Amino acid sequence: MTVLTGKANAKTNNLSASTGSETENKKIVYNTKDLNLWYGEDHALKNINLPIHENEVTAIIGPSGCGKSTYIKTLNRMVEMIPIVRISGEILYRERNIFDKNFQVEDLRTRVGMVFQKPNPFPKSIYENVAYGPKIHGIRDKKILDEIVEKSLKGAAIWNEVKDRLNENAYGLSGGQQQRLCIARALAIEPDVILMDEPTSALDPISTLKVEELVQELKKDFSIIIVTHNMQQAARISDKTAFFLSGEVIEFAETDKIFSTPSDKRTEDYITGRFG
Amino acid sequence: MKHVNVEQVQKKMGSRLFANTFAKTLFLLATLFGLVVLVVLIYRVIQDGAAWINFDFLTNKLSTDPERAGIMGAILGTLWLMAVVAPVTMVLGVGTAIYLEEYAKKGRIQSIIQTNISNLAGVPSVVFGLLGLTVFARGMELGNVVLAGGLTMALLVLPVVVVSSQEAIRAVPQFLREASFGMGATKWQTVKNVVLPASLPGILTGTILALSRAIGETAPLVVLGIPALLIPLPDSIFDKFTILPVQIYYWTLDSALVAEYTNLAAATILILLIVLFVMNSVAILIRNKFQKRY
């Protein structure tokens, strides 16, 4: 897939918590530096520092209210839809500060797709759902749109299920199919990064498995950041895991390490199910 | 020891059941009262007017001779009036609703505007008539023509359209907006492609109900000085005109002079009721057909 962004070159970053040599050669897509966020008086994110590498799956885990959803919504500035939010610090996307005045939020969201907690297709046809993104970015040519729709639906592993009923309303699909349609819709804008905010929390186990398999496929072409409250899911599908607690990053490391030899007592307590 | 004494309960059972039946009867009577009055009214109107409705009555111009008088002028006037009211209220009303719901920052100023719009809906229609007379008929020197009447009526029903459109827009789930914004859509693209299509049935329902209110209003146009005289049929929004309820009003006023005017008024009322019934039915049909579950 085409990557729409510029060719920023990440130097080795000393904030990287990773240890694997393979990782150090990978570029950083998102680098969060001293991020603080408040909802009114409520300090929801505290001094977050987090480098995220390309073509990896980064999982964010933590108990309810730990700020993990807030954090992922900050990455595409969706969090600003809540009027009382205040932010300090910076988030570099491909070395550009996303809060910079010259960085249009529409531009950012074209490069960074998002999949939400609850499947949220538009009350339109399956075809129109996937074509929505390309259309708002000015693609009118029916041929190109057809091609994007097919490619995106194939990319989201749902093409075979819907290819004969592209003009039917998306609300006729099952919950799991709707969520994969939403992933296809995100793929259609040919993003660089895909943010997933608990994408399987509303799905049954079989649909969840399909989405997890899909995530493994997608990381070849995309960088994926996934929030989940399901620790097994994080262990199964991610390369790195960040553990959030009360708005802070307690630990960020290779997923294997987090789940076998966590260095912080609180991480250990959480993953062994002692709280949360 | 038990607090609920079975003997005591049984002793009071009779009066409790009586109160229960009494309440039910009272509420049924309250419901029937309105219904009976309506039936009597419609029965009287049909008795007086039904026989007078025929092709000539619908197509003839106004005349002092009851046998030759028709309501073509009032029908055309009503249509012309709607031609002004409908687009003006749609554009202003839906525009205001979109601004307040999607763009305006939630805060003091927004809540002041909101309160005022709600209050405006409660202002008596005769006051709007005075406003129209001052601003449109005299201030802008339009005179008592369709355009002045239409703008006055548009202002009168505007608050209703704004509020009902706002409700329709607010009912569009937030997750649909998020999906659109999440793909890099601008506010306007989101409003145009997601919010408006999803809220259109609600907006249309509200607008049709507002228009049917405008069709039935009399006071603002009487204040505006809509002529009771014999005027030529209106051909444009700059012509003098009359509408169905105003026609009913003047015929009723003069029924002491010519007895048959009572029948003409009744016949016109029937036509007006049919028009309103059809409009309200269309509004309900739209609402039921497009009611979406997310």
Interface residues (C-beta under 8 A of the other chain):
Chain A: N76 M78 M81 P83 E106 D107 L108 R109 T110 G113 M114 F116 K118 N120 P121 F122 P123 Y132 G133 I136 H137 C182 R185 A186 I189
Chain B: K105 K106 P173 F175 L176 E178 A179 S180 F181 G182 M183 G184 A185 T186 Q189 N193 V194 P197 A198 K292 Y294
